[in-house]
Amino acid sequence: MPHHDTASPQDDIAYIRTLAEEGRHTPLLNGPVMVAAALIFGLASVAQWAIQQGVVAIDPWAQLWVWVAAGGLFALALMLLIRRASGKPGYSSTSNQAVGAAWSAVGFGIFATWVAFLAVGLANGDWSLMRAMPIVVFAAYGSAWTVAGTMTRKTWMKLTALAAYAGAALLGVFMNSPIGYLVFAALLVFVALLPGLALMRQEPREGV
């Protein structure tokens, strides 16, 4: 742009720093997405536990369809919630765009891993890798919360990231036990549901 032709490197750096500082003070708008993820995938995990323990008398293959249904429901919720967020102030801020990109990358990474583990199971009948999915999810959540904490300089988000990483390690203890699915659902309360509700309380109410 023309005004950049005469701007000094110091002016450019100051401009970028100003944008970054403004972004840090913009409330994140992904709270409802976190709440939806916690509720949908938490309930799916409890359902899988119930199937494996025989609490619900149903074909074991229903476990697969529980997660397919959860994924489809979350995709629908995500589409609606992103449309809602796009009408709020700050949606195009640096922090919201960066954090949104981080969570999108995490979501696609989790889905790709799930499909890969599913392919292994269908190919050779070995479903043991699927037991590692909760660990993968929490490690990925930790990375996304790290980005969020770095962009906003919010200590509680960085602590949430550490809690997610610790949760991944804890889930390793329960990897071969059905109780791990209940632990997964419980931990989602602390790394998705409660943080999501906290973000929702900070959202601007008015549209643009």
C-alpha positions in Angstrom: 0.0 0.0 0.0 1.2 3.6 -0.7 1.6 4.7 2.9 4.0 1.8 3.5 6.5 3.2 0.9 7.6 5.9 3.3 7.1 4.1 6.6 10.2 3.1 8.4 10.8 -0.5 9.7 10.2 0.9 13.2 6.8 2.2 12.2 5.9 -1.2 10.7 7.0 -3.0 13.9 5.0 -0.6 16.0 1.9 -1.1 13.8 2.2 -4.9 14.1 2.8 -4.7 17.9 -0.4 -2.5 18.2 -2.4 -5.1 16.3 -1.1 -7.9 18.5 -1.8 -5.9 21.7 -5.4 -5.2 20.5 -5.9 -8.8 19.7 -4.8 -9.9 23.2 -7.6 -7.8 24.7 -10.3 -9.1 22.4 -12.5 -11.8 24.0 -12.2 -15.2 22.4 -15.4 -16.4 20.8 -14.9 -20.2 20.8 -16.5 -20.8 24.2 -19.7 -22.3 22.8 -17.7 -24.6 20.6 -15.8 -25.9 23.6 -19.0 -26.5 25.5 -20.6 -28.3 22.6 -17.5 -30.5 22.2 -17.5 -31.4 26.0 -21.2 -32.3 26.0 -21.3 -34.2 22.7 -18.1 -36.2 23.0 -18.4 -36.6 26.8 -21.8 -38.2 26.4 -20.4 -40.4 23.5 -17.6 -41.6 25.8 -20.1 -42.5 28.5 -22.2 -44.3 25.9 -19.1 -46.3 24.8 -18.4 -47.2 28.4 -22.0 -48.4 28.9 -21.8 -50.6 25.7 -18.5 -52.1 26.7 -19.7 -52.9 30.2 -23.0 -54.4 29.1 -25.0 -51.7 30.8 -26.8 -51.3 27.5 -27.6 -54.5 25.7 -26.6 -53.7 22.1 -24.3 -54.8 19.3 -20.6 -53.9 20.1 -20.5 -52.4 16.6 -22.7 -49.7 18.0 -19.6 -48.1 19.5 -18.5 -47.1 16.1 -21.8 -45.5 15.2 -21.9 -43.7 18.5 -18.8 -41.8 17.5 -19.9 -41.3 13.9 -23.2 -39.8 15.2 -21.3 -37.6 17.7 -18.9 -36.4 15.0 -21.8 -35.5 12.7 -23.7 -33.7 15.4 -20.6 -31.7 16.4 -20.0 -30.8 12.8 -23.5 -29.4 12.5 -23.2 -27.5 15.9 -19.8 -26.2 14.8 -21.2 -24.8 11.5 -24.1 -23.0 13.4 -21.8 -21.7 16.2 -19.2 -20.3 13.7 -22.0 -18.5 11.9 -23.2 -17.1 15.2 -19.7 -16.0 16.2 -19.1 -14.2 12.9 -21.6 -11.6 13.9 -19.9 -10.6 17.1 -17.3 -7.9 17.6 -13.8 -9.1 17.5 -14.4 -12.2 15.3 -11.8 -11.0 12.8 -9.2 -10.1 15.4 -5.7 -11.6 15.3 -6.3 -13.6 18.5 -9.6 -15.1 17.4 -8.3 -15.9 14.0 -5.2 -17.6 15.4 -6.9 -19.5 18.1 -9.7 -20.5 15.7 -7.0 -21.8 13.3 -5.4 -23.7 16.1 -8.6 -25.4 17.2 -9.5 -26.2 13.5 -6.1 -27.8 13.1 -6.6 -29.8 16.3 -10.0 -31.0 15.1 -8.8 -32.1 11.7 -5.8 -33.8 13.3 -8.0 -35.7 15.8 -10.4 -36.8 13.0 -7.5 -37.9 10.7 -6.0 -39.9 13.6 -9.4 -41.5 14.3 -9.9 -42.5 10.6 -6.3 -43.9 10.6 -7.0 -46.0 13.7 -10.3 -47.1 12.2 -8.5 -48.2 9.0 -6.1 -50.3 11.1 -9.0 -52.0 12.9 -11.0 -52.7 9.7 -7.9 -53.9 7.9 -6.6 -56.5 10.4 -9.2 -56.6 13.2 -6.8 -55.0 15.7 -8.7 -52.3 17.5 -6.2 -51.7 20.3 -5.0 -48.4 18.8 -8.5 -47.0 19.2 -8.0 -47.1 23.0 -5.3 -44.4 22.6 -7.8 -41.9 21.1 -8.5 -40.2 24.4 -4.8 -39.7 24.9 -4.5 -38.2 21.4 -7.4 -35.9 22.1 -6.1 -34.5 25.3 -2.6 -34.0 23.9 -4.1 -32.1 21.0 -6.3 -30.0 23.4 -3.2 -29.1 25.3 -1.5 -27.7 22.2 -4.6 -25.6 21.2 -4.9 -24.2 24.7 -1.2 -23.4 24.6 -1.8 -21.3 21.5 -4.8 -19.6 23.1 -2.8 -18.8 26.2 0.1 -17.4 24.2 -2.1 -15.2 22.0 -4.1 -13.8 24.9 -1.4 -13.9 27.7 -4.1 -15.5 29.9 -2.5 -17.6 32.7 -5.6 -19.7 33.2 -5.5 -20.8 29.6 -1.9 -21.9 29.9 -2.9 -23.8 33.1 -5.7 -25.4 31.2 -3.2 -26.5 28.6 -1.1 -28.1 31.3 -4.2 -29.8 32.7 -4.9 -31.2 29.3 -1.3 -32.6 29.0 -1.6 -34.1 32.4 -4.9 -35.6 31.5 -3.3 -37.3 28.5 -0.8 -38.9 30.8 -3.5 -39.9 33.3 -5.5 -41.5 30.5 -2.5 -43.6 29.6 -3.0 -45.3 32.9 -6.6 -46.3 32.0 -5.9 -47.0 28.3 -6.8 -50.7 28.6 -9.7 -50.3 30.9 -13.3 -49.3 30.1 -13.2 -46.9 33.1 -10.9 -44.8 30.9 -14.0 -43.6 29.0 -15.6 -42.2 32.1 -12.3 -40.6 33.1 -12.2 -39.0 29.6 -15.7 -37.6 30.0 -14.9 -36.3 33.5 -11.7 -34.6 32.4 -13.5 -32.9 29.5 -15.4 -30.9 32.2 -12.1 -29.3 33.2 -10.4 -28.7 29.8 -13.5 -28.0 27.7 -16.8 -27.4 29.5 -15.7 -25.1 32.3 -13.2 -23.1 30.2 -15.9 -22.8 27.5 -18.4 -21.4 29.9 -15.8 -19.0 31.2 -15.2 -17.8 27.6 -18.9 -17.4 27.0 -19.2 -15.1 30.0 -16.6 -12.8 28.5 -18.3 -12.6 25.1 -19.6 -9.2 23.9 -23.4 -9.3 23.8 -24.1 -6.9 20.9 -23.8 -7.8 17.2 -22.1 -5.7 14.6 
